[in-house]
């Protein structure tokens, strides 16, 4: 992977994380209009599937999966489905902020699994960076750990594991187009999110979307941008780099809530934001240093 490709991957990841961070604000506004979180997830995925299909048809983009990448794409789809189902379900048992903190253990899981999945030795400096990012996320969302239901903890933990699988699988689908991946992944996620919505009795009828049409358009648009940027990032940089970059998502969400919803940001959240930004910057420096070491022998030779 070229240095420029890795840099582009990082930029795509930060863009995707930012879009996800803004997306949650519009999801909150949709909830205020009476549209449940499960319904938001189902309809945004369904509309994205329709949108990707239409764009692929109009632009004649192939939706075929590259030879040798079908297994990885299935894992990517299953991981994406498990993330959605587990994460959505976890907040029925534990506070959202607690679910976020448990969920954002996935960058640490990626760093721990990277030597086994991608090869190479263990890199303690990256584990330290991932831990700092995790602490920063915890400060930003300000969780309250009391009277936790084990079901919520287990589901949020399962979402973190599923995200780890999703990121590693995504880096192994480089020859399949982004549109093809978006189509097949969402084709798997749609029935799963519909099922969870029906089980919890929270799937709103389509007519309810008319209560907040502008908000729902923004929910779908920002989700599409975020998801496509995430897929684009995963074929240009390692799972470790992308995973740490995505720690910017709760930071952007907090800043967006302050701007759009008037929520206050305290000193602890500013500290957490600084830790997250510092961890991402350190991740970039470590990755650049590692790439220079890899390229030096070939240059000298």
Secondary structure, 3 states (H helix, E strand, C coil): CCHHHHHHHHHHHHHHHHHHHHHHHHHHHHHHCCCCHHHHHHHHHHHHHHHHHHHHHHCCCCCCCCCCCHHHHHHHHHHHHHHHHHHHHHCCCCCHHHHHHHHCCHHHHHHHHHHHHCCCCCCHHHHHHHHHHHHHHHHHHCCCCCCCCHHHHHHHHHHHHHHHHHHHHHCCCCCCCHHHHHHHHHHHHHHHHHHHHHHCCCCCCHHHHHHHHHHHHHHHHHHHHHHHHHHHHHCCCCHHHHHHHCCHHHHHHHHHHHHHCCCCCCHHHHHHHHHHHHHHHHHHHHHHHHHHHHHHHHHHC
